[in-house]
C-alpha cells in the first residue's frame, strides 16, 4: 500500500453574505428606522423640485422664445408636381394600381397615395424603389 496518498479534505469556511441594500431599499422606512436603532448616521436631502408638479423642461428656455419670435413659416419639402405626374404616368403606363405598385416596392399603399397627391415628404430611397419598379427615371430635373 505504499504510494497511496490518503484523501484529505479542504475545510475552508464559505461565508455567505446578504448583498448590500440598493438605493431604493435604503430609502425604505423600515430600513431607515432600523438604521436609527442601530445608531447609524442618517442623511436626509431635499431634492430641488421634489413634490412639485414642474418638470425641468416646463420652464421657458431660450430656444422656445426664439421659436415664438420667429415669423418665417417653416414647412417640410413636399413632393414636387413634376414628380407626382411622373409617378402617376409611369404607373398607368404599366397598368398598375396604387396598391399593386406599393406591393412591388414593399411599402404601404398609403405611401403611394401620399406621393401622388403631393402630401408626402420626399424620401430618396422610396423614389429609387419607385424608379426601379416602374422602369422610369422620375427625378431628372434636379
C-alpha positions as CSV (number, residue, x, y, z in Angstrom):
1,X,0.0,0.0,0.0
2,X,2.9,2.3,-0.4
3,X,2.4,5.3,-2.6
4,X,-1.3,5.8,-1.9
5,X,-1.9,9.3,-0.6
6,X,-4.6,9.5,2.0
7,X,-7.5,11.7,0.9
8,X,-7.6,14.9,2.7
9,X,-10.4,17.5,2.6
10,X,-10.0,21.2,2.5
11,X,-12.2,22.7,5.1
12,X,-12.2,26.4,4.3
13,X,-15.2,28.2,5.6
14,X,-17.6,29.6,3.0
15,X,-19.1,32.9,4.0
16,X,-22.5,33.8,2.6
17,X,-23.5,37.4,2.9
18,X,-26.6,39.3,2.0
19,X,-25.9,41.8,-0.7
20,X,-25.8,45.5,0.3
21,X,-29.1,47.2,0.2
22,X,-29.7,49.1,-3.0
23,X,-30.8,52.8,-3.2
24,X,-34.5,52.0,-3.1
25,X,-34.2,49.8,-0.1
26,X,-32.1,52.4,1.8
27,X,-35.0,54.9,1.4
28,X,-37.5,52.3,2.8
29,X,-39.0,53.5,6.1
30,X,-38.2,50.1,7.8
31,X,-34.6,50.4,6.7
32,X,-34.3,54.0,8.0
33,X,-35.8,53.0,11.3
34,X,-33.5,50.0,11.6
35,X,-30.5,52.3,10.9
36,X,-31.8,54.7,13.6
37,X,-32.0,51.9,16.1
38,X,-28.5,50.7,15.2
39,X,-27.2,54.2,15.7
40,X,-26.1,54.7,12.1
41,X,-25.8,58.1,10.5
42,X,-28.9,59.1,8.5
43,X,-28.7,61.9,5.9
44,X,-31.8,63.5,4.5
45,X,-31.6,65.5,1.4
46,X,-34.4,67.7,-0.1
47,X,-34.4,67.4,-3.8
48,X,-34.8,70.7,-5.7
49,X,-38.2,70.1,-7.4
50,X,-39.4,67.3,-5.2
51,X,-43.2,67.2,-4.6
52,X,-43.8,70.0,-7.1
53,X,-45.5,69.3,-10.4
54,X,-43.0,71.2,-12.5
55,X,-40.8,69.2,-14.9
56,X,-37.4,70.5,-15.8
57,X,-38.5,71.2,-19.4
58,X,-41.5,73.3,-18.5
59,X,-39.5,76.4,-17.9
60,X,-39.4,78.6,-21.0
61,X,-35.9,78.3,-22.4
62,X,-34.1,80.5,-25.0
63,X,-34.9,78.1,-27.8
64,X,-38.7,78.3,-27.3
65,X,-38.5,82.1,-27.1
66,X,-36.6,82.1,-30.4
67,X,-39.3,79.9,-32.0
68,X,-42.0,82.2,-30.7
69,X,-40.3,85.2,-32.1
70,X,-39.7,83.5,-35.5
71,X,-42.0,84.9,-38.1
72,X,-41.0,82.8,-41.0
73,X,-43.4,80.0,-41.8
74,X,-41.2,76.8,-41.9
75,X,-42.6,73.7,-43.6
76,X,-41.2,70.4,-44.9
77,X,-40.4,69.9,-48.6
78,X,-43.3,68.3,-50.3
79,X,-43.3,66.1,-53.4
80,X,-42.8,68.4,-56.5
81,X,-45.6,68.5,-59.1
82,X,-43.3,67.0,-61.8
83,X,-42.5,64.0,-59.6
84,X,-46.2,63.5,-58.8
85,X,-47.1,63.5,-62.5
86,X,-44.2,61.3,-63.4
87,X,-45.1,58.6,-60.8
88,X,-48.8,58.6,-62.0
89,X,-47.9,58.5,-65.6
90,X,-45.4,55.7,-65.2
91,X,-47.8,53.7,-63.0
92,X,-50.7,54.0,-65.5
93,X,-48.4,53.0,-68.4
94,X,-47.5,49.8,-66.5
95,X,-51.3,49.4,-65.8
96,X,-50.7,49.1,-62.1
97,X,-53.0,50.2,-59.2
98,X,-51.5,52.2,-56.3
99,X,-51.7,49.2,-54.1
100,X,-50.0,46.9,-56.7
101,X,-47.2,49.4,-57.0
102,X,-46.9,49.6,-53.2
103,X,-46.6,45.9,-53.0
104,X,-43.9,45.9,-55.7
105,X,-41.7,48.3,-53.6
106,X,-42.7,46.8,-50.2
107,X,-44.4,49.9,-49.0
108,X,-47.9,50.6,-47.8
109,X,-50.5,51.8,-50.4
110,X,-50.9,54.9,-48.3
111,X,-47.2,55.9,-49.2
112,X,-48.0,55.8,-53.0
113,X,-51.2,57.7,-52.4
114,X,-49.3,60.4,-50.5
115,X,-46.7,60.7,-53.2
116,X,-49.2,61.0,-56.0
117,X,-51.3,63.6,-54.0
118,X,-48.1,65.6,-53.2
119,X,-48.6,65.3,-49.4
120,X,-45.5,63.1,-48.8
121,X,-42.1,64.3,-47.7
122,X,-39.8,63.1,-50.5
123,X,-37.6,60.2,-49.4
124,X,-34.8,59.3,-51.9
125,X,-34.9,55.6,-51.0
126,X,-38.6,55.3,-51.8
127,X,-38.1,57.3,-55.1
128,X,-35.3,55.0,-56.1
129,X,-37.6,51.9,-55.4
130,X,-40.3,53.6,-57.5
131,X,-37.9,54.2,-60.4
132,X,-36.8,50.5,-60.3
133,X,-40.3,49.2,-60.1
134,X,-41.7,51.4,-62.8
135,X,-38.6,51.3,-65.0
136,X,-38.7,55.0,-65.5
137,X,-36.4,57.9,-64.4
138,X,-38.5,60.0,-62.1
139,X,-36.0,62.6,-60.9
140,X,-34.1,64.1,-63.8
141,X,-34.6,67.8,-63.3
142,X,-32.7,68.3,-60.1
